[in-house]
Amino acid sequence: MSDKLAQLRIKIDALDEQLQILLNDRAKLAQDVAEAKNASNKNNFDDTRFYRAEREAQVLEKVKSRNKGPLSDEEVARLFREVMSACLALEQVMNIAFLGPEGTFTQSAALKHFGHSVKTIPLASIRDVFREVESGNASYGVVPIENSTEGVISHTLDQFMNSNLHICGEVELRIHHHLLSNVADLSEIKCIYSHQQSLAQCREWLDINLPGIEQKSVSSNAEAARLVANEPAAAIAGDMAAEIYRLNALVSNIEDEPDNTTRFLIIGKRQTPPCGKDKTSILISTQNKSGALYGILGPLVKNKISMTRIESRPSRRGMWDYVFFIDCEGHSDDINVAAAISDLEQEASFVKVLGSYPRAVL
């Protein structure tokens, strides 16, 4: 070993020792925070009070703004997310419900947002995720809301019509689909299992490379991976599913769009205070009359609100009766957003603020 290499390793060891001391100092402060919170809330135990979405968003923004490299902003923020997750677990380990089974992209989104020091709970349906959080068995839930290729996930939107839960955050996850199997060659595949959204996101690749092979839609990509373990079949799923179900990736990254991304929502009982870079989601119902849509867009324009998304869904209260889901920039506590909501309440027959929350930072 050269003297230079030996000296570099000595410096690394010294820095590792300093990092370990500082990490434990931070963890001790997290315990002090927990004690302070417990002292001020003796008669109102709620494990979600330890987690502050707006505070984490502010910390991660600061981490990114002061980063000088060579680690990327995303990588440094990911490391700090895990530090905060481990420190939070000293206060209270949170239960996070997600659309299961184990190995789904929704679980990956949950771990990306909350870190790996939480307990993730797989559930069979989006409705079950809402129920688990509503009952208090889970601190928060994670559900998919839209994909950059295939659009909105309608089942999630429908649940907000009758739920009192709030949107507390969002996660954007780059989606890489792999063709997973235990067979040795594409020619041995007799069937392909996957969620209908993933089959659609890989449609062109499947048509070119596996034309005529039967495609079966299942509840999730992880379920697809579980099913093919003992069959001459393949599943379209991600890295986590491949690892859990011990499948080989015959072909990696088969998604048709290179920037294929899915957005997920964090749902919970608590409203989230402003962090400075927020979004607000609103549910609006209007009368079925000429100019109704123009009427609900007017208050946003008047108050200079930037709308980032609008979707319509049947209200299920009457034929051709629709509700609109709108995402806009800003927090409901902001003066202009609050004014726009007030104007909407005068114009629309029903207005429900689903939540204000930090914009995705990773």
ABEGO torsion letter per residue (X at the ends): XBAAAAAAAAAAAAAAAAAAAAAAAAAAAAAAAAAAAAAAAAABBBAAAABBAAAAAAAAAAAAAABAOABBAAAAAAAAAAAAAAAAAAABBBBBBBBOBBGBAAAAAAAAAAEAABBBBBBABAAAAAAAAAAGABABBBBBABBAAAEBBAAAAAAAAABABBBABBBBBBBBBBBBBABABAAABABBBBBAAAAAAAAAAAAAABBGBBBBBBABAAAAAAAAAABBBBBBBBAAAAAAAGBBBABBGABABAABBBBBBBBBABBBBBAGBBBBBBBBBBBBBBGAAAAAAAAAAAAGBBBABBBBBBAGABBGBBBBBBBBBEBAABAAAAAAAAAAAAABABBBBAEBBBBBAX
